Amino acid sequence: MTWNWTAFAVAAPELAATAEARFAAYPHHVLATVRRDGSPRTSGLEVRFVGGDLWFGMMPDSLKARDLRRDPRFAVQANPGDGTGMGGGDIRVAGRAYEVVDPVVKGAYRAEVEPPEPFHLFRTELTEVVRTWVEEETYLVTRVWQPGRPVRTLRRR
């Protein structure tokens, strides 16, 4: 089974809603991709939730697009916001991103998002969603979702 955003949201609705709210709070987030030499590359990115999927749109021939074409693994972290409050917690999503070249799919995305032209478009398949926050100023709490597994919650002092 392919785990897109909708499948994740059905499996873990509370975590999905929190993640969407964190991504919606700020337009720019941090994407990690794998460079040709295997080292990590981080880049700024806007994410979109359209039609039940998490999408990445990118400028033509950007390094992050080249990275994903070569190796689809990614991690994206929601912008933590101003200061240290991390309202809603720290959200990270990992998975694989595959370029979409189908003109009908790109056209539907274009109509919804109105990205600058031309652009690369990547649809994601999720392998993990993690939320981390501080509870009662005492515990570091981590909630982890992975495909086909129940959400796990870990607390640490």
C-alpha positions as CSV (number, residue, x, y, z in Angstrom):
1,M,0.0,0.0,0.0
2,T,1.2,3.5,-0.8
3,W,0.9,5.9,2.1
4,N,-0.1,9.3,0.9
5,W,-1.3,12.1,3.1
6,T,-4.9,10.9,3.1
7,A,-4.0,7.3,4.1
8,F,-1.9,8.8,7.0
9,A,-4.7,11.1,8.0
10,V,-7.1,8.2,8.2
11,A,-4.6,6.2,10.3
12,A,-3.6,9.0,12.6
13,P,-6.2,11.9,12.3
14,E,-5.1,13.9,15.4
15,L,-1.4,13.8,14.4
16,A,-2.3,14.7,10.8
17,A,-4.4,17.7,11.8
18,T,-1.6,18.9,14.1
19,A,1.0,18.5,11.3
20,E,-1.2,20.3,8.8
21,A,-1.7,23.2,11.2
22,R,2.1,23.5,11.8
23,F,2.8,23.5,8.1
24,A,0.0,26.1,7.5
25,A,1.4,28.4,10.2
26,Y,4.3,29.6,8.0
27,P,4.9,29.4,4.2
28,H,8.6,28.3,4.3
29,H,9.9,25.0,5.7
30,V,13.2,23.0,5.5
31,L,13.6,20.1,3.1
32,A,16.5,17.6,3.4
33,T,17.5,15.6,0.3
34,V,20.5,13.4,-0.5
35,R,23.3,14.9,-2.6
36,R,25.1,12.9,-5.3
37,D,27.9,12.1,-2.8
38,G,25.4,10.8,-0.2
39,S,25.7,13.9,2.1
40,P,22.6,15.7,3.2
41,R,21.4,18.9,1.5
42,T,18.9,21.3,3.2
43,S,16.8,23.8,1.3
44,G,13.9,26.1,1.8
45,L,10.6,24.8,0.5
46,E,6.9,25.5,0.4
47,V,4.6,22.5,0.8
48,R,1.0,22.0,-0.3
49,F,-1.7,19.7,0.7
50,V,-3.8,19.2,-2.4
51,G,-6.2,16.3,-3.3
52,G,-5.1,14.1,-0.4
53,D,-1.4,14.3,-1.2
54,L,1.5,16.3,0.2
55,W,3.2,18.0,-2.8
56,F,6.5,19.8,-3.4
57,G,6.8,22.3,-6.2
58,M,10.2,23.5,-7.2
59,M,12.0,25.9,-9.6
60,P,13.2,24.3,-12.8
61,D,16.5,22.4,-12.5
62,S,16.9,23.3,-8.8
63,L,19.5,21.2,-6.9
64,K,16.8,19.8,-4.6
65,A,14.8,18.7,-7.7
66,R,17.9,17.1,-9.1
67,D,18.5,15.3,-5.8
68,L,15.0,13.9,-5.6
69,R,15.1,12.8,-9.3
70,R,18.3,10.8,-8.4
71,D,17.2,9.6,-4.9
72,P,13.6,10.2,-3.9
73,R,14.3,10.1,-0.1
74,F,13.4,13.2,1.8
75,A,12.7,14.7,5.2
76,V,10.8,18.0,5.6
77,Q,10.6,19.9,8.9
78,A,7.9,22.5,9.5
79,N,9.1,26.0,10.2
80,P,9.4,26.2,14.0
81,G,8.3,29.8,14.0
82,D,9.6,32.8,15.9
83,G,11.4,32.3,19.2
84,T,11.5,29.0,21.0
85,G,7.8,28.5,21.6
86,M,7.3,26.0,18.7
87,G,3.5,26.4,18.9
88,G,2.1,23.1,18.1
89,G,5.4,21.3,18.4
90,D,8.1,20.3,16.0
91,I,6.8,18.4,13.0
92,R,8.9,16.3,10.7
93,V,7.7,14.2,7.7
94,A,9.9,11.7,5.9
95,G,9.3,9.6,2.8
96,R,10.0,9.4,-0.9
97,A,9.1,12.1,-3.5
98,Y,8.4,11.2,-7.1
99,E,8.3,13.7,-9.9
100,V,5.0,14.1,-11.7
101,V,5.1,14.9,-15.4
102,D,1.6,14.0,-16.4
103,P,0.2,17.2,-17.9
104,V,-3.3,16.6,-16.5
105,V,-2.1,16.1,-12.9
106,K,0.3,19.1,-13.3
107,G,-2.6,21.1,-14.7
108,A,-4.9,20.3,-11.8
109,Y,-2.1,21.3,-9.4
110,R,-1.4,24.5,-11.4
111,A,-5.1,25.5,-11.2
112,E,-5.2,25.0,-7.4
113,V,-1.9,26.5,-6.4
114,E,-0.9,28.9,-9.3
115,P,2.8,28.2,-9.0
116,P,5.4,30.3,-10.9
117,E,6.1,28.7,-14.3
118,P,7.8,26.5,-15.2
119,F,8.1,24.2,-12.2
120,H,8.9,20.6,-11.1
121,L,6.2,18.8,-9.2
122,F,6.8,16.0,-6.7
123,R,4.1,13.8,-5.0
124,T,5.1,12.2,-1.8
125,E,4.8,8.8,-0.2
126,L,5.2,8.9,3.5
127,T,7.4,6.6,5.6
128,E,7.3,8.6,8.9
129,V,5.6,11.5,10.6
130,V,7.0,12.7,14.0
131,R,5.8,15.4,16.4
132,T,8.0,16.5,19.3
133,W,7.0,18.9,22.0
134,V,7.6,19.8,25.7
135,E,4.9,18.9,28.1
136,E,4.4,20.5,31.5
137,E,7.9,22.0,31.2
138,T,9.2,18.5,32.3
139,Y,8.8,16.0,29.6
140,L,10.0,15.8,26.0
141,V,7.2,14.0,24.2
142,T,7.6,12.4,20.8
143,R,4.7,11.0,18.8
144,V,5.7,8.7,15.9
145,W,3.6,7.4,13.0
146,Q,4.9,4.8,10.5
147,P,2.9,3.0,7.8
148,G,0.9,0.1,9.1
149,R,1.8,0.7,12.7
150,P,-0.1,2.4,15.5
151,V,1.1,5.8,16.7
152,R,3.7,5.5,19.4
153,T,4.1,8.1,22.1
154,L,7.5,8.3,24.0
155,R,8.0,10.5,27.1
156,R,11.4,11.5,28.4
157,R,12.5,13.6,31.3
